[in-house]
Amino acid sequence: MGFWGRIGNDCENLSRSTADCAVSRSLSDFISLLKPRVMSLALFTALVGFVIAPGSVDPFIFIAFLLCVVCGAGAAGALNMWYDADIDAVMSRTAKRPVPSGQVAPFEALALGCILAFGSVFLLGILVNWVASALLAFTIFFYLVIYTMWLKRWTAQNIVIGGIAGAFPPMIGWASATGHISLESLALFAIIFIWTPPHSWSLALFSERDYERAEVPMLPVVAGPYKTRLWIVFYSILLVPCGLLPWFMGFAGWLFAIMSFFLGMFFLFLSFRVFFCREGKVALDAAKRLFFFSIFYLFLLYATLLFEHVMGLIEFAL
C-alpha cells in the first residue's frame, strides 16, 4: 500500500482508534515512537561533528542545533514506526512497539512525525542555517521514503544504500557550526556509512526468522547466512582504514589513531568469528557479540575524537 493509501486508511480509522488508544496510551509510548536509543547515537555523532568543526561555539546556536536534531531524529523514528507497523506486528523483536501493540494509533504516529519533521527542519533553518536544515530534511526524507518505503521492502541492499540516512548526523552537526560541508565532514559520514552494513547484518543473522516471517529481503533471507558473513568481513576490512580517515586528514591525533586501529582490529576479529562460527548457539552468540560491540565501537571512536578536540590535543584550521 502506498503513502497516500496508508494515510487514507488511517484517516478512516482515526475516530475508532482514538477511542481505543486513549485508555492505554501514555507519554512513554510516544517517547518510544521516537526510537530514543537510535536517536541517542545519531545525536551524539551530530554533537561530535558540531564541536570539532572549526570556529567558536555560539551557545544559542548549539542549543538550537541540539533540539532540532533531537526532534528531527525522533520524527524519522516515528514516521518509520507508522509506515512499518505491518512489518513490526509480525516480528517478535518489534511486536511490542507502540503502533503494532495498539498503544498509539497509526495516525497519531504519523501526525507526531510530521509535526516534528517540519518543525525541526524549519527551526534549524531559521535559528542556525539553511545548509544544515537542508541536510536534516534530506535525511528524514531519505530514511522515510527511500529506505523505509522502498529499499527495505524491495532489495537486499536496503541496509547498504539506506545507511546514507544514518551517516548524515555528523555532517548536519558540522554544517550547523560552519554553514558548509567539508571533506572532514564527509570522512565522518564515510565511517558510519561503512560501519552500518556489518552492524545491521549481524543483527539480521540472529533475527533471520523474524525478517523471513515479515517478508523483508534482508541479506541472510535472500542470499543466505554464508554470503552475509562474507559481506560482513568485507565491510569490516574496509572499516579499519576508513576509521583512520580523521587521522590521515589531520583533524585527529595519535590517541584517536591508536584507538581507531585497535577498535577496528577487534571489530575485524569479531567479524571473522562470525564467519567461522556458523552453527547453533555459538553462531548466534558470535553475531550478537559483533552487533553489540559495533555500537560500542562507533561510540568510543567518536568519543575519542571529541575528547581530543575538547582537551585541545588536536587543532586544525581550514
N, C-alpha and C positions, 0 to 999 in steps of 0.2 A: 504493500500500500504506500502511495506517495505521500509527500509532505502535506499537500492541501487536503488529501483524503483523510489523513490522520487527524488533521485539525477539525475537519468537518464532523468526524465521528466523536471527537472529544467534546465539541460544542453541543452535539445532540444529547450526549450523556451527562452533561455538566450538572443539570438540576438533580438527577438521580444520584450521581457520585458525590455531590457536595453534601447531601444529607447523610449518606453512608459514612463518609470520611470525617465529618465534623465531630463524631463521637470519639474517634480513636487517634486522630492526628495530634501531633504535639510539635513543639519547637524543635525537638531533637530530630524528628522526621524530616523537617525542612532543612535542617543543617546537614543531615545525611545526604540529601539531594545534591549538595554542593561538592560531594566527594572530598571531604576535608583532608584525608591522607594524601590523595593525589595533589590536591591544592597546595598542601604544605611544601611538597618538593618543588612544585612549579614556582611558588612564591620565593622559596629560598634561592633557587638558581637565578630568578629575576633580581632578587636583592643583591646577589653577588655581582651580577652584570652592572647594576647601578653603582655600587660602592667602588668597584675597581676602575670604573671609567674615569678618564682624565677630567680634571676640573674640580671645583669646590662643590660641596653638597649643600643645597638650599633646604633647610628643614621643612618648609611648607611644600616644596616640590616633592621631597622624599615621602612625606606622609600621604600626599595626594596620590603619588605613584603606587604606594603600598596598597591603599584602599581600592584603587581601580584595578590593580592586578588581582587582588583577592576576589573582588566582585566578578571580574572577567573570567577567572578560572572557575569560580563557582557557577557562573552562567553556563559554561561549557559542560560542566558536570551535570547540571540539572537538565539541560537540553538533551544530553546523551541518555540520561535515565528515562526521560519522557519517550524518546523515539525507540529505545531498546527494551521497553517494558515487556514486549512479547518474547524476546530472547531471554531476558533476565528471569522471567517466570519459570522457565524450564531448566534453568541451570542451578544446581544446588548451591554454588558459590554466591549467586546473586539473587536467589528467590526471595530473600528477606529484605531486599531493598524497598524503600517506601512506596514506589508505584506498583510493582507487581504484588506486593503484600497487601495492598489496599489501604495503606495508611495515608497516602496522599493521592488525590485524583490526578489523572494524566493532564487535564487542562490546567490544574494548579501548578504542576511542574513546568509546563510549557510557559505559563504566564510569568512565573518567577524567573525562569531562564531568560526570557525576552527582556524583562524589565532590567535585570542585572546586566545583560549584554549591552543593550542600547545605552543604559546609564553609565556603565564603566567606560565604554568607548567615547561617548560624548564628553564626559567629565575629564578623561585623560587628555583629550584634545584641547579642551578649554583651559584646564589648570596646568598642564605640563607642556606637551607639544603634539602636533598632528602626525609627526612621523611615528612616534610611539603608539599613538591612537590607531593609526592605520595598521600597524603590526598586530596590535591586540585584536582589532576587528578581523583581520585575515586569519589569525589563529583560531578564533571562535568559529568563523565560517568554515575553515578547513576541517576542524575537529567534528563539527556537526554534519556538514553537507558532504564533504569529500570522504572523510573517514567513516563516520557513523552510518550515514545513509547509503553510501556507495561501496567503498573499499571493503569494509568489514564483512559485508554480506555476499561479495561477489568474487573476491580474489584472495589467494593465499599470501599475496604480497601486501595485505592490508596493513600489517604492522610496519613494514619497511617504509612504504610511502606515507602512511599515516603518522609515522614518527616525526614527520616535519612539524606537526602541531605541537608536540611535546617539547621540541627543541627550541621553540621561539622565545620562551620567557627570558633567558639571559640577554637576548637581542632587544627585547622590549625594555629591560632594565637599562641597558647601555644607551638606547635611543632616548629614554626618559631623561638621562643625565646629560647627554651631549647634543641631542637633536638630530643625530645622524646614525647611519650604520657604518661599521668599520670592519676591517679584516679580523681584528681581535674579537669582535662580537660574533663573527662568522665562525671563528675557531671554537668558541664556546658552544655555538649551535652544533657544530660538527661532532663534538664529543657526545652530546646527548643523542644525536641522530644515529651514530654508530652503536651507542650503548643500548638503544631501545630494542632492536631485534633479539639479542641474546637474553635480555631481561624478560621480554614478553614471551618468547618461545620456551624458556624454562618453565614459566607458569603454565603455558599451554601443554607441556609434556605431562604434568601431573593433574591437569584439568581436561585432558583429551576427551573423556567421555561426556563431559558437560558440553563442550563445543560440538561434538558429534550429535548429541541429542538436540541441540539448538540449531543444527544445520549451519553452523558458522564455519566457513572454509579456512580455519587456521591450518598452518603448515603441517602439524602432526596428523591432522584429519585427512588432508588432501595428498600430501607427499609421503606420509609415514614418519614414525619416530626416527628411523635411521638417517634420512636426509635432513630432518630437523636438527639432529645432533651435529651433522656435518656443517650446516649453516651456522649453528651456534659457535662452533670452533672457528669458522672463517671470520665471523664478525668480532669474536674475542681477540683474534690475532690482529685485526685492524685496529682494535681499541687501544692496544698498547702504545703504538706510536701516535695515534690520534690524541690520546690523553696527555701526551707530552707537548702538544702544539703550543700551549701558552708559554712554555719554557723556550721552545725553539724560536718563537716570535718575540721573545724578550719582555713579556709582561708577567712573567712568573720567575721565581728564583730557584735556588738549589733545593730548598726544602720541598717545594712543590714537585720538582723533578724527581727527587728520591721517592717521595710519597706516591707519585703517579706511577713510577716504574714498578715499585713493589706491589701496589694495589693491582696494577694491570697484570702482572705476572701471576698473582694469586687468582685473579679473575680467570686467566687463561688456564691455570691448573684445574680450577673447578669445572671449566667447560670441557676439558679433556676427561675429567672424571665422569661428567655426564655422558660423554661419547662412549667411554669404555664400560660404564655400568648400565646395562640395558635390560636387566630382568628384575622383576619383583620389587620388593621393598627397597633394596639398595638403589635401584634406578630412580624411584620416586624420591628417596632421600637426597640423592645427588642433584636432582632437578630443583628440589626445594632449597637446598643449600646455595646453589647458584643464584636462584631468584632473590633470596633474602640478602645475600652478600652484595648483589648488584645494586640494591638500594643503598646499602652502607657505602659501597664504592663511590657512587655519584655524590652522596652527601659529603663524605670525607674529602674527596677531590676538590669540590667547590669550597668546602670549609677551609682547606689549606690555602687555597688561592685568596680567599677573603682574609684569612689571618695574616698572610704576608703583606697585604696592602694596608690593612688597618694598623699593623705594627710598624709600618714604614720600612719593611725589609726589601721591598722592591718598588721602584718608581719608574715611570716611563712617560714620555711626552710625545704627542702627535704633531 
